[in-house]
C-alpha cells in the first residue's frame, strides 16, 4: 500500500510541475481562440477614429444616459467621452497583451475589471438577465459564461503567462532585484 501511495505522490508531483507551464499556456491559447476576436470586434464598434468614439459606444457603455440625452452625442459629457475612449482602448490593448504574454498578470487583472464593468452595464444598463448558478443550465450569459472568463483570467493572474511568452523573455533579460 505504501508503494502505491508513493507512486501516486510522484505522479501528482509531476502533474503539479507540468501544470506550472501548461495551465497558463493553455489559458492564453483558449483566450486567443475563444475571446480575443470577441473583444477585438467589440472594441472596433466603439471607435470611429483613435480619439473619436462611435455613437454605438455611448449606447453600449452608457445606455440610460444616452437615451436620456435623446441619443445626442453632443449632450454627453467629457467624463463619458473619456470613459468610452479608455474602455475601447483597453478592449484593444489588454487582449493583445494577454495573447503576446506581455505584462500578462496586469492585463488579466485589467480584463477582470473590464468584465465586471461590462457585466454590471449589461445587467443594470441593458436589463440583461444574470441567470443562476446550480440550476442545471450552463448557458446563462452573465453568471455562467463570465464566471468561466474570470476563471481563465484568475489562472493568468496567479500563474503568469507561461514559458512561451514575452514576459518570460523579459524576465531573462532583466536582472532580479529581489532574491
BELJO-V407208 format. One record per residue. NEAR is the number of other C-alpha atoms within 10 Angstrom. Layout:
near->{NEAR:NEAR}
//
This chain:
near->{6:7:8:9:10:11:12:12:12:12:11:12:12:11:12:13:10:11:15:15:16:16:19:26:23:17:24:27:15:14:19:17:12:12:14:21:13:14:18:17:12:16:19:16:15:24:19:13:9:9:13:12:20:17:16:17:23:23:18:19:21:19:19:17:16:21:12:12:13:11:17:12:16:9:12:16:9:10:9:15:17:13:15:23:21:13:19:22:17:18:23:18:15:24:25:18:19:28:22:17:25:20:17:28:22:16:23:25:17:17:20:20:13:16:17:15:14:18:19:16:18:19:14:13:17:16:10:14:13:15:15:15:12:7:8:7:10:13:11:16:16:20:16:17:13:17:15:11:17:18:13:20:26:18:19:26:18:11:19:28:31:22:15:13:21:19:20:15:13:12:11:10:9:8:8:8:5:4:3}
//
